[in-house]
Amino acid sequence: MKISERAFRAESLTSLKAKNRRQFLQSLSHDETLWILHHWPFWARDDQIPPIGNWTSWLMLGGRGAGKTRAGAEWIRKQAENDPIRIALIGETYLSARDVMVEGESGLLAIAPKTSRPIFHISRRTLQWKSGAIAQLFSAEEPDALRGPQFHAAWCDELCKWRYADKCWNMLQFALRLGNNPRQMITTTPRPMPLLKRLMDDPNCITTRASSYENRANLAQSFFSQIIKRYEGTRLGRQELNAEIIDDDPNALWSRDLIETHRVSEAPSIIRAVIAVDPPTSAGENADECGILAAGLDETGDAYILGDYSARSLSPTQWAKRAVKACRRHRANTIVAEINQGGDMVENVIRQVAPNIAFRPVRAHRGKRLRAEPVAALYERGKVHHVGAFPKLEDQLCAFTGDPKEKSPDRLDALVWAVSALMLGGRSGIAKMRAL
């Protein structure tokens, strides 16, 4: 009997006594060993196997390290090795699509047997299989790139991190028009965003879930002893580990609906822009994030959040360069930076990068909630708009209650300084900010 005809799964093999398991493995030929290594149904959990039935979308919600990428890559591989289909691979950015979906440890190149491994044409952003199947990589930051091409299937990775999620999703639906039953798979760690909730309510979408715990055998033990111990049971842990959709905290100053109602796809003509910086209080690998936000004001007096350039583990020179680059990109008039912790050092670092740039120091004299409340009130009046989506920033906004025990929300702090500079102190905003 050929191994491909044997009706058992990996868990059946592990359930054998050690002696019997060794005997079975030693009985395999070289070809059978290769076959079993690459036969995904043998290794996959039930939640990683495509659902049965007549569906259009398969939404796989998974915690960190739950095996979402492997499931998505195997779903694409099975189709591409057998049929000359056209496939769209969409990641948060082109770089993430390449690094995770194609070249990652669980990506399309790594999981394929040598004999059927696709060729990756980097310059063309395509993968090509011997069957004639072609997969094209796309960035969710460029939805219009999906105008024109057409596909039989699509794999969308980390949908909840897409900046232009709705527009990119809509463009993809128009592009899925080849074959008798075009389908798409979505692999993502969930966030309470409207598009995700609409998908879960769609009768043509099948939703499966997987927690980080279910893939424990393939994850580092330190991940469970350190990360899980720290976040287990928290709101963030329930979302990032258990793949639960955690709705807004009723005590938070912002809500997702509030942000969503006034979100825009692009900003109008901006008459004044600022870059706000909330410098980290520490340096090195475990340093806090440096909050760097770009915001602009239009002729009607509304503010627009234009970009989030925040990052972790940056040296002072690195975050200064990042802020100056954002300033030039958005033609900002001023860099506004909090100096509570760094004092004159903050301005000195920025001056070393750009000696002639306009710089305004601000100092916090009141608690974070008191500083944030006037800005939240502007959101409630419909005076602040997000240009596209900023998932990490919005997560901080919708979780911020002002509890002193909360970790310092660096992106939120930068946003508060930026909006305050534009809207809460007359034309300059600086005088009012000094009183906050």
Buried (B, 14 or more C-beta within 10 A) or exposed (E): EEBEEEEEBBEEBEEBEEEEEEEBEEEEEEEBEBBBEBBBEBBBBEBBBBBEEEBBBBBBBBBBBBBBBBBBBBBBBEBBBEBEBBBBBBBBBBEBBBEBBBBBEBBBBBBBEEEBBBEBEEEEBBBBBEBEBBBBBBBBBBBEBBEEBBBBBBBBBBBBBBBBBBBBBBBBBEBBEBBEEBBBBBBBBBBBBEBBBEBEEBEEBBBBBBBBBBBBEEBEEEBBEEBBEEBBEEBBBBBBBBBBBBEBBEEBBBBBEBBBEBBEEEBBEBEBBBBBBBBBEEBEEEBBBBBBBBBBBBEEEBBBBBBBBBBEBBBBEBBBBBBBBBBEBBEBBBBBBBBBEBEEEBBEBBBEBBEEBEBBBBEBEEEBBEBBBBBBEBBBEEBBBBBBBBBEBBBBBBBBEBEEEEEBBBBBBBBBBBBBBBBBBEEBBBEBBBEB
